[in-house]
Amino acid sequence: MIEMAKVHIKNENKTVEIPDGSNLVDLEGKSNVIFACKVGACGACIATIVSGAENLEPPTETEKVYLDSFAPGGSKRLLCQTVIKKGEVTIEY
């Protein structure tokens, strides 16, 4: 049986289940999050991690470079680069 992680999308008041270990780009088509380039270059999918950051893999090098330049500090992530290990996370985009 595949274990499912839960992504709560605060501004849509919606929860989407995706398999543990999935990249959050899997929210495409299941939410209104916009994924334009899908490689961490455009920032269309930037979101705030409201809770559950401990359930996410650390930022990729690509994501770190983008966030350091355009969204330093705080709890922002590029969803196209973010992997949920397991459990639950709440995002707001």
N, C-alpha and C positions, 0 to 999 in steps of 0.2 A: 504494500500500500504506500502510495506517495504521500509524504507529509506536506501539508500546505501551510504557507505563511500567509498572514493577513496584512493587507495594506489598507489602512483607513485613510480616506481622502477627505480631509476636513471640509474644504470648501464645496465639495459635492455631496457631503453627508452620505458617503457611500463606502462600502468595504469590498475590496477585491481580493480573492484568494489566488495565489500563484504558488507553484512548487517551491519548497525550500531550496535555497541555492540559486534562485532565479535572478536575472538582471531585471531591474525595475522597468526597463524598456518593454517588458512583457505587459505593462499596463496599457500599451497602445491598443486602441480599439475597445478597451474595457473601461476607459475613463476619458475625460476630456483633456488630459495632459497632452501637450503638443510635443512631439518628438520630430524635430526637423532633420538635423544632420546625423544624429545617432552615433556620433564619434567624439562628443565632448568639445566641439569647437564653437557652436553657435549660442549656447545658453538658453535655448527655447524651453528646455525641460528643467530649469533650475527651480528648486523647491526648498522650503524650510522643513526640517525634520522636527516636528512638534514633540514627539516622544518615540522611544524605541530605538534610538541611535545605536545602542549596544547590540542590537540584532542585525546591524549592517556591517559588511566588510569595510575595512578602511578605504579611504579614497584612493583611486588609481593615480598614477603620476600625471596623466592627462588631466584628470579632474583637479588635482592639486594646483597645477599651473593655471588653469582657468579660474578657479576660485580665488587664488592668491591675487590675481590681477583684477578680477571684476566683482568679487563678493567676499572680501577678506573678513575674518572673524565670524562669529555667529554659527548657526547650524544649517547652513545652506549646503545642498548637494546637487549634482547633476544626475538626474534620475537615469539617464541613458548609460551612465558609468557605474551606478550603484547596484550592489548585489545584496539581497537580503539572505542572511544565513538561515534563519528560522524565526518563529515567533511572530510578533506584531510590531508594526511601525505606523505612526500617524504622520502624514505629510500635509502640507498646504502649499499650493503653487500660486 
